[in-house]
Amino acid sequence: MVLSLLPAFLASMATVALALAAIFVRALTPVAGAVAAAFGIVIVVTAGYPFLILLILFVVASVLVTRYRIDDKRRKHLQEGAAGERGVSNVLAHILVPTGLAVAIFASPSFFGVGAVLYSSALAFGASDTFASELGVLAGKARSILTLRPVAPGTNGGVSLAGHVWGFFGALTTGVISAALFWAFGTSTVAPLVLAGVATTAGFLACQVDSVLGETLENRGYLTKGATNLLAMLAAVALASGLLVLGGWFR
């Protein structure tokens, strides 16, 4: 759903304003804010309002959980950046795939229904990973996802029961909000329950993929944190596609 000139301009200005606000409260570095604004404009202009709103909600939720008990995280050297701010590599890792899907929807409007599910699944992974990392790390204990041996909280590939619970919650809320948004805007071409279920499942499973990649490749220096996140988000899209095919919903 490509926006006409005036709505596109207003949406773009709103996107820039939100990015500036994120920089002002030090949720994003200036460069990361500029990148987020640029990609956000592409998303809203090519795909429409629900896609941008979902992205904004993801960013807001990520900021809140990142800042939660930030002093405790700083004492343990587990915080993002110096005080919870996200840098450009983190922003790119979480926005490249959603932007690509938005552009694909623009190029092929018949892809809208499936694209909305895949987009929601990508952000469901982002929320699941962020919630699991930022809230699960406060549990004070973790185990290797592969060997189940105790590891220090914050270790790549380290998981905990609290992290899994929060990770599932992040994926679930994203899936439910996505379904509600596309229904409210009258743009849903996939049943809301299907969208919510696929996005939740794909997002949560991809969060586990992220942990496995972190332990097997990132810890060995083959991947950066951003590359791990990007590959896991692609896994979320692949998993969602597979679920849609298996359920006969891929149209």
Secondary structure, 3 states (H helix, E strand, C coil): CCCCHHHHHHHHHHHHHHHHHHHHCCCECHHHHHHHHHHHHHHHHHHCHHHHHHHHHHHHHHHHHHHCCHHHHHHCCCCCCCCCCECHHHHHHHHHHHHHHHHHHHHCHHHHHHHHHHHHHHHHHHHHHHHHHHHHHHHCCEEECCCCCEECCCCCCEECHHHHHHHHHHHHHHHHHHHHHHHHCCCCCCCHHHHHHHHHHHHHHHHHHHHHHHHHHHCCCCCCHHHHHHHHHHHHHHHHHHHHHHCCCCC
